Amino acid sequence: DGSALVATVPERIAAAIRETRPHLRTTELPFQIPRGTSELLWPAATDDDPACAFVRALVVELEHTRGDTLGAWRRPHRSRRRRS
């Protein structure tokens, strides 16, 4: 609010933002941008958390419903250090 910054966001996100900030403007880009991929990453500590697993499943379902595919669906790799 009140700045000259520009953001490129999906139309759905822009519409939701404008519901609470109607003074903001949206416009079409003057060029095409390639469609990106989504990544779903989570900490290993939440692997067995039922609530987190539920949310992850919803995100995957949404992506498939939209016809998108997740570029990655994995938890981040954690390096394991050996103690001497």
C-alpha positions as CSV (number, residue, x, y, z in Angstrom):
1,D,0.0,0.0,0.0
2,G,1.3,3.4,-0.9
3,S,4.4,2.3,-2.9
4,A,5.3,2.1,-6.5
5,L,6.2,-1.6,-6.4
6,V,4.9,-4.1,-8.9
7,A,4.1,-7.7,-8.3
8,T,3.4,-10.6,-10.8
9,V,0.9,-12.9,-9.2
10,P,-1.7,-15.4,-10.5
11,E,-5.1,-13.9,-11.2
12,R,-6.7,-15.8,-8.4
13,I,-4.3,-14.4,-5.9
14,A,-4.7,-10.9,-7.3
15,A,-8.5,-11.1,-7.1
16,A,-8.3,-12.2,-3.4
17,I,-5.9,-9.4,-2.6
18,R,-8.2,-6.8,-4.3
19,E,-11.1,-7.9,-2.1
20,T,-9.4,-6.4,0.9
21,R,-7.4,-3.7,-1.0
22,P,-9.7,-2.5,-3.8
23,H,-7.5,0.6,-4.5
24,L,-4.8,-1.7,-6.0
25,R,-4.8,-2.1,-9.8
26,T,-4.4,-5.2,-11.9
27,T,-3.5,-5.4,-15.6
28,E,-2.5,-8.0,-18.1
29,L,1.2,-8.5,-18.7
30,P,2.3,-7.1,-22.1
31,F,4.2,-10.4,-22.7
32,Q,3.7,-14.2,-22.1
33,I,5.5,-15.8,-19.3
34,P,6.1,-19.6,-19.2
35,R,4.1,-21.6,-16.7
36,G,6.1,-22.6,-13.7
37,T,6.1,-25.7,-11.6
38,S,5.2,-26.0,-7.9
39,E,7.2,-27.6,-5.2
40,L,5.9,-29.0,-2.0
41,L,8.6,-29.1,0.6
42,W,8.3,-29.8,4.3
43,P,10.5,-30.5,7.3
44,A,11.2,-34.1,8.2
45,A,9.8,-33.6,11.7
46,T,6.3,-33.3,10.2
47,D,6.4,-36.5,8.1
48,D,4.2,-38.3,10.5
49,D,2.0,-35.4,11.6
50,P,-1.6,-36.2,10.5
51,A,-2.6,-32.5,10.1
52,C,0.4,-31.7,7.9
53,A,-0.1,-34.9,5.8
54,F,-3.8,-33.8,5.3
55,V,-2.7,-30.3,4.1
56,R,-0.1,-31.8,1.8
57,A,-2.7,-34.1,0.3
58,L,-5.0,-31.2,-0.3
59,V,-2.3,-29.2,-2.0
60,V,-1.5,-32.2,-4.3
61,E,-5.2,-32.6,-5.0
62,L,-5.6,-29.0,-5.9
63,E,-2.7,-29.1,-8.3
64,H,-4.1,-32.1,-10.0
65,T,-7.5,-30.6,-10.2
66,R,-6.1,-27.6,-12.0
67,G,-4.2,-29.8,-14.4
68,D,-0.9,-28.9,-13.0
69,T,1.8,-31.3,-11.7
70,L,4.0,-30.7,-8.8
71,G,7.6,-30.2,-9.9
72,A,8.7,-31.8,-6.6
73,W,6.8,-33.5,-3.8
74,R,9.3,-34.3,-1.2
75,R,10.6,-33.2,2.1
76,P,13.9,-31.3,2.0
77,H,17.1,-33.3,2.2
78,R,18.8,-33.0,5.6
79,S,22.5,-33.5,5.7
80,R,23.5,-35.8,8.6
81,R,26.7,-35.1,10.3
82,R,28.6,-37.9,11.9
83,R,29.9,-37.2,15.3
84,S,33.4,-38.3,16.1
